[in-house]
Amino acid sequence: MAKLTLSVDSRVVSRAKQYAKQRGVSVSKVVEGYLAAIAEPPPPATGPTPILRSLRGILKKADIGDYRKHLASKYR
């Protein structure tokens, strides 16, 4: 296991110690868990969200030309 020296505001350290104590772990374990979490690549998406699934296919009859005309008039 490697050692790491950090410079942290004393108020943050105090709150971190309280947080760790409430959970029955050391501050080192809290920091290790955080660093492990941010070092991991995000999990792959499992598919569209429920909201996106509910919208799928809603614009099948939409005309891209009409949309472009709308944007052109909107941003004149």
Backbone as CSV, one residue per row, in Angstrom:
resi,resn,N_x,N_y,N_z,CA_x,CA_y,CA_z,C_x,C_y,C_z
1,MET,0.853,-1.171,0.000,0.000,0.000,0.000,0.898,1.232,0.000
2,ALA,0.557,2.240,-0.787,1.337,3.462,-0.902,0.806,4.516,0.058
3,LYS,1.703,5.389,0.484,1.303,6.517,1.321,1.129,7.731,0.431
4,LEU,0.220,8.626,0.835,-0.071,9.831,0.069,-0.206,10.988,1.045
5,THR,0.489,12.078,0.775,0.399,13.258,1.626,-0.448,14.298,0.909
6,LEU,-1.468,14.796,1.583,-2.374,15.791,1.009,-2.391,17.037,1.872
7,SER,-2.614,18.177,1.239,-2.832,19.421,1.969,-4.322,19.745,1.846
8,VAL,-5.016,19.749,2.969,-6.467,19.940,2.974,-6.827,20.943,4.055
9,ASP,-7.793,21.774,3.772,-8.275,22.756,4.742,-8.692,22.045,6.034
10,SER,-8.354,22.619,7.169,-8.615,21.964,8.463,-10.106,21.740,8.705
11,ARG,-10.958,22.620,8.193,-12.413,22.415,8.359,-12.888,21.205,7.572
12,VAL,-12.302,21.019,6.408,-12.656,19.852,5.580,-12.201,18.573,6.269
13,VAL,-10.992,18.613,6.830,-10.484,17.441,7.544,-11.387,17.095,8.716
14,SER,-11.812,18.113,9.440,-12.686,17.890,10.599,-14.006,17.240,10.170
15,ARG,-14.599,17.751,9.106,-15.865,17.172,8.612,-15.650,15.766,8.070
16,ALA,-14.507,15.546,7.426,-14.205,14.213,6.895,-14.057,13.205,8.024
17,LYS,-13.436,13.624,9.115,-13.287,12.727,10.264,-14.644,12.381,10.862
18,GLN,-15.532,13.362,10.947,-16.889,13.105,11.461,-17.622,12.134,10.543
19,TYR,-17.529,12.377,9.246,-18.178,11.518,8.254,-17.686,10.081,8.399
20,ALA,-16.362,9.913,8.470,-15.779,8.573,8.575,-16.180,7.903,9.882
21,LYS,-16.177,8.656,10.964,-16.529,8.087,12.269,-17.975,7.595,12.274
22,GLN,-18.880,8.374,11.688,-20.294,7.974,11.627,-20.473,6.664,10.861
23,ARG,-19.591,6.425,9.914,-19.698,5.217,9.096,-18.799,4.087,9.573
24,GLY,-18.030,4.358,10.624,-17.188,3.312,11.193,-15.993,2.936,10.346
25,VAL,-15.474,3.888,9.592,-14.293,3.646,8.766,-13.278,4.755,9.017
26,SER,-12.084,4.584,8.487,-11.063,5.617,8.617,-11.191,6.623,7.475
27,VAL,-10.617,7.794,7.696,-10.587,8.799,6.627,-9.815,8.242,5.436
28,SER,-8.772,7.484,5.708,-7.996,6.874,4.624,-8.881,5.985,3.749
29,LYS,-9.754,5.198,4.379,-10.653,4.330,3.604,-11.656,5.147,2.795
30,VAL,-12.127,6.251,3.363,-13.061,7.127,2.632,-12.364,7.685,1.396
31,VAL,-11.151,8.202,1.582,-10.404,8.777,0.458,-10.061,7.694,-0.557
32,GLU,-9.652,6.521,-0.094,-9.338,5.422,-1.005,-10.565,5.036,-1.835
33,GLY,-11.720,4.962,-1.183,-12.952,4.638,-1.906,-13.288,5.677,-2.955
34,TYR,-13.111,6.949,-2.592,-13.391,8.025,-3.551,-12.435,7.950,-4.735
35,LEU,-11.145,7.809,-4.458,-10.165,7.745,-5.544,-10.389,6.528,-6.434
36,ALA,-10.761,5.417,-5.834,-11.063,4.224,-6.631,-12.263,4.464,-7.538
37,ALA,-13.264,5.164,-7.006,-14.482,5.418,-7.792,-14.196,6.330,-8.982
38,ILE,-13.377,7.356,-8.792,-13.122,8.266,-9.908,-12.082,7.718,-10.874
39,ALA,-11.295,6.739,-10.431,-10.289,6.144,-11.306,-10.891,5.097,-12.236
40,GLU,-12.060,4.574,-11.899,-12.719,3.563,-12.727,-13.391,4.233,-13.924
41,PRO,-13.305,3.622,-15.079,-14.070,4.163,-16.209,-15.565,3.990,-15.921
42,PRO,-16.385,4.891,-16.417,-17.817,4.751,-16.163,-18.352,3.461,-16.774
43,PRO,-19.341,2.865,-16.141,-19.893,1.630,-16.699,-20.547,1.911,-18.051
44,PRO,-20.490,0.948,-18.956,-21.095,1.162,-20.268,-22.603,1.353,-20.138
45,ALA,-23.117,2.176,-21.002,-24.561,2.414,-21.003,-25.279,1.115,-21.339
46,THR,-26.338,0.839,-20.634,-27.071,-0.402,-20.858,-28.195,-0.231,-21.870
47,GLY,-28.383,0.957,-22.350,-29.431,1.207,-23.319,-30.090,2.540,-23.021
48,PRO,-31.055,2.879,-23.817,-31.711,4.172,-23.619,-32.485,4.220,-22.298
49,THR,-32.582,5.415,-21.769,-33.329,5.603,-20.537,-34.825,5.448,-20.817
50,PRO,-35.635,5.254,-19.787,-37.082,5.111,-20.014,-37.702,6.305,-20.748
51,ILE,-37.225,7.499,-20.437,-37.778,8.684,-21.119,-37.433,8.638,-22.597
52,LEU,-36.181,8.309,-22.904,-35.772,8.235,-24.303,-36.544,7.140,-25.038
53,ARG,-36.734,5.993,-24.380,-37.520,4.918,-25.014,-38.939,5.380,-25.314
54,SER,-39.524,6.185,-24.434,-40.905,6.634,-24.661,-40.999,7.611,-25.833
55,LEU,-39.885,8.273,-26.163,-39.895,9.238,-27.260,-39.511,8.623,-28.603
56,ARG,-38.969,7.428,-28.574,-38.504,6.800,-29.806,-39.656,6.644,-30.798
57,GLY,-39.399,7.097,-32.022,-40.378,6.955,-33.091,-41.406,8.057,-33.151
58,ILE,-41.354,9.017,-32.241,-42.377,10.051,-32.191,-42.293,11.019,-33.378
59,LEU,-41.110,11.133,-33.982,-40.917,12.078,-35.079,-40.745,11.389,-36.434
60,LYS,-41.351,10.251,-36.622,-41.176,9.517,-37.879,-41.646,10.315,-39.085
61,LYS,-42.682,11.103,-38.928,-43.233,11.855,-40.060,-42.692,13.282,-40.121
62,ALA,-41.699,13.604,-39.303,-41.141,14.953,-39.290,-40.336,15.200,-40.564
63,ASP,-40.397,16.439,-41.053,-39.674,16.821,-42.253,-38.474,17.670,-41.849
64,ILE,-37.278,17.223,-42.209,-36.066,17.944,-41.837,-36.031,19.325,-42.485
65,GLY,-36.629,19.453,-43.654,-36.688,20.756,-44.333,-37.489,21.769,-43.530
66,ASP,-38.611,21.325,-42.972,-39.415,22.219,-42.130,-38.633,22.647,-40.897
67,TYR,-37.887,21.738,-40.343,-37.091,22.063,-39.158,-36.007,23.081,-39.501
68,ARG,-35.366,22.905,-40.625,-34.328,23.857,-41.045,-34.926,25.240,-41.288
69,LYS,-36.106,25.295,-41.909,-36.780,26.586,-42.113,-37.110,27.238,-40.770
70,HIS,-37.570,26.440,-39.831,-37.871,26.952,-38.495,-36.622,27.547,-37.850
71,LEU,-35.509,26.838,-37.931,-34.264,27.330,-37.332,-33.784,28.603,-38.032
72,ALA,-33.905,28.631,-39.374,-33.462,29.818,-40.124,-34.282,31.043,-39.712
73,SER,-35.590,30.889,-39.567,-36.412,32.041,-39.171,-36.204,32.402,-37.708
74,LYS,-35.918,31.423,-36.879,-35.734,31.679,-35.452,-34.452,32.447,-35.171
75,TYR,-33.392,32.138,-35.927,-32.101,32.737,-35.635,-31.668,33.797,-36.667
76,ARG,-32.622,34.509,-37.228,-32.297,35.605,-38.149,-31.770,36.777,-37.403
